[in-house]
Amino acid sequence: MEALEKRREHVIALFRIVVGLLFACHGAATLFDVLGGPHGASPGFAAWPGWWAAVVQLVGGTLVLCGLATRTAAILCSGSMAYAYFVEHQPDGLFPIENGGENAAMFCWSFLLVAAVGPGRWTLASRLRPRLKDDGRPVGGSLPADRATSA
C-alpha cells in the first residue's frame, strides 16, 4: 500500500487523462461522425440536448484530459452526465443496469471525483503557469527570461 501512496498523484493524473479522453471521444463521435459515429441518431446543429451535450463532452473532456481548468470542467461534465442520467435514463428504470445509464452514471461519478481530488500531476496548466516559491522564484529552476529582467 505504501508503494501506491507514493504514486498517488501519478495514478490520479492517469485516471483524469483516461476519463477525459474517453469523454472527449464521445463528443467527437457525435459531432463529427468519427470513431464509430454517434450512439443513436445524430443531433442537428445546436439541437437541445444532444448537440450541446456533445459539445460539453468534447470541450470538457479535452480540458480535463489536458489538465486545464480541470475542476471547473469536471464539475460541468459531471453535471451534464447527471442530467443525462436523470432525464434520459432514470425514467426507464431505477438502476443503471436496467435503464442503460451505466456510462452516464460512471462518467458523472468519475468527473465528480476528479473535481474533488484535483488533477494530479502532468497538467498543461502546470506547464503554462509554473509553481513559484514564496520569494517568487520558480520551484526547481532559474527565473524565466521575462521574470529575470524584472528581478
TAFENTA-V878158 format. One line per field, one symbol per residue. ss: DSSP state (H for helix, E for strand, - for the rest). burial: 1 if it has 24 or more other C-alpha atoms within 12 Angstrom, else 0. A space follows every 50 residues. Layout:
ss->???
burial->???
//
This chain:
ss->-HHHHH-HHHHHHHHHHHHHHHHHHHHHHHHH-----------------H HHHHHHHHHHHHHHHH---HHHHHHHHHHHHHHHHHHHHHHH---HHHH- -HHHHHHHHHHHHHHHH------HHHHH---E-----E------HHHHHH -
burial->00000000000111111111111111111110000000000110000001 11111111111111111111111111111111011100100000000000 11111111111111100111111000000000000000000000000000 0
//
